[in-house]
Amino acid sequence: VLSVLVIAAAAFALPPLVRALGPGLSSAGGPKPPAAPGPTGPSAAQLSRFRWSALPPSPLGPRSQPVLAWTGKELLELGGTKKGSTTSDGAAFDPATGQWRTIAPVRANVGFSNAVDVWTGHQLFIANGQTASCLAGVPVAPCLPHAGLYNPATNRWTATLLPKQLSGFELTAAAWTGRQVILAAVGVLGTRGKLAVAAYTPSSSRWKVITPDLPSGHPPVTLAMVATPGRVLLWSLWSKTTKISKNGYAVASGLDILALGRDGRWTSETGNWPQHTVVQNPVYASGQILIPPGQIWCGSCSHPSSESAAQLADAASLEVRGLPKSLLVPRAFLEPPIWLWNGASVLAANSAGSGAAAPNGRLGRMAALDPPSQRWFSLPSAPGRPPMAANPLWAGRELLLLTASGGLLSFHG
């Protein structure tokens, strides 16, 4: 626990999310658990010999911040912001045929903006927990927040009403166990300092609230979650502020790690986990979890802006080993914002030049790390530093990048 004496209450905001994406999951079919240990993607040396190619553009046109997901066969693109307005359309791209297709619209209140999503091996689960604005005379039930499940094989959506116990919470992470979607949320406003976790079983269309007990005096501020073979790991980043004088506050903070086992029980796995670095968007592959670089974690205290190096954690023991600084560090203590892990190599990329034409920035230099040798390889840059609609993602053995103009690029061997 870190205790800091703060002379005046400091405004607190989490650092910008680091988007870390894992390998493409199993192809469409029956639900499958996370892959067993073993390389799942190209090595760093192989990536250094990859090249960029243009693919057919998206039929949805220019936009920013769409949801992108890889099904094992297709790239799904949902929603996003276009000319200042949020959208709810979608399209799918099949690299094998080089063709796009538009997908059926969702008919329930399933929000794509700031949503969490996870591929189940059969359907894409997505939800943002927000209540839609309804016109007068429209029944209340359709306006309540739903989760949507899209089946690419049938081009159909189904929807499920989110549990009422998640009302007033911000959906933060989703994970797939091979049988259930685990949906985790932290409290806002009247529920601040609380945690809510629910499990959804697609085969029975049933929800079960499974919120774990947290240590006393550890109110969560945010959380991170990842599924590994046999269990789901949840990091609860907590902070507690106590007024100790007229202008003084004591701030205690730390991280609790909880594991949800196959038996449906939660256990504490905090152990010797480092307590003072933000954990967000961990990614599992090949028996290890990528922990992207994070800011100092001390709750609502004031601290210098600096980032730790990326880490790999053993999924079974949670033993952590630091990775060498990337080749892309623009200055001390500032790591690149994009991190991906495919089970064989860690890929890092810079993003710069955000603005009206590139709300998500432009994809800059890239590098890949070979974890066994701890060696970084420089990678070819995308031509023209294209403005990104969203961060790139693994699609099997290639990297796909959707640009802000709707173009699609492939980084492949």
Phi, psi and omega in degrees: 000132180259124177249131182228135175270118183252123183293322178223148181299130182260140174293136186243135173212138177293149175295159180305143181296137172266123183271111178243128186238139181270190181286163173299140181274190186297153181292162184305138182160212180288156179300138179228144178286170177305148185297149176288162181306144181147142181305134182241354183216180180293149178284169178297321179295320177295318180299328181294343179256005179287167178222165180260141176221150177271138177246168179303140182288160179291140176289349181279345175079189184298142175184172176229155176057040171287160171279127177243136179214147178250127184266356189099345178225323184230154168268125177258135176236123183229133171063214185111179180250129181228120181052041176084358181241145177283149181239165181227019179273176181200161179210161179228141180239131178254108180299333182293325181257344183072024184239145173262156170215144174282150181250159184300145177286150176275136188261353180254176178282081176244109184274140177260342183285127181053039183271160168255148182212159176204141178272131184262001187091350181221324183221156170265120176267130181212142179196152172235356174072009183267147179272129181285156174278125183249145176284161178301137178092350178276132180304150184293321187306314180296339182275345180291152184293133178239160166259143178251146175233115182257128179255107181296330183294326181252353185055046181228147175256145163235159182225149178225135179291131179292147179301143180296338179293346177269356179296132182087005178247154177262119178296129189240327183202152175224145179217153181246126183267351190105344178224329184225151167270127175258121184245123184241145184214153175245154184284150173228155180052247185291344180252012183304140180085011180237162181237145176221130179226135179225151179245133179242129179255106183300326184295332179247356182057040182238145176255151171217126178282126185230037183300125180281161173278133177261157176303144180301136178079017179240069180291125183288143175254319176206176182209166174221155185207147177208146176264135174233165179302119176097340181199163174247130179256135181232125174262123175254113179268115188243159179206138179224126182249130180235128177284125183243349176200182182303318182237017184237144180225139173260129182245123174248143183205166178173189180231131171253137176246126179240145180239130175260114184271177180298334180279002179081010181256146177265140174229155178276132180232021186300312176048233181258023181301136179304131189266352192238027176228134179298135172247122178211142179053052174293151183230129179261139170192141172054040175082000181229155181245123174280125173252104181299161177306144182221156176288167173299137176251113174219032178067231184266020179278165173272139179207157178293149180279111177204155182238141174285165174285159175297156181224155169243131179245136175294126186295333182274311185265343186063021172290131187252137172230134181285149177258151180295150178307141181289168176283356191253008182295113182289329174202169187304138174067021178228100181274160177298155187275344185250125181224133180226152183220123183247008180095340178241331182213151173259128179248133177237147180214144175274152174225129183211168174075034179292150181177195182300322181277345182214074182303328179266006182085178179250140179291121182258219182293151179230155176211155180231141181252135170266105187302318182299318182269349183061030182255134176266143176241133173287141181245153177298137179279151176294138183298131175077009182045066188294142174293134186267137169284322177205168180294152181294163178215155177288138175227083186072243182254019175228161177253131179249137179232120174266126182269164182296337179274356182098359177288157179233128180241147177240134173252110194215167177271000000 
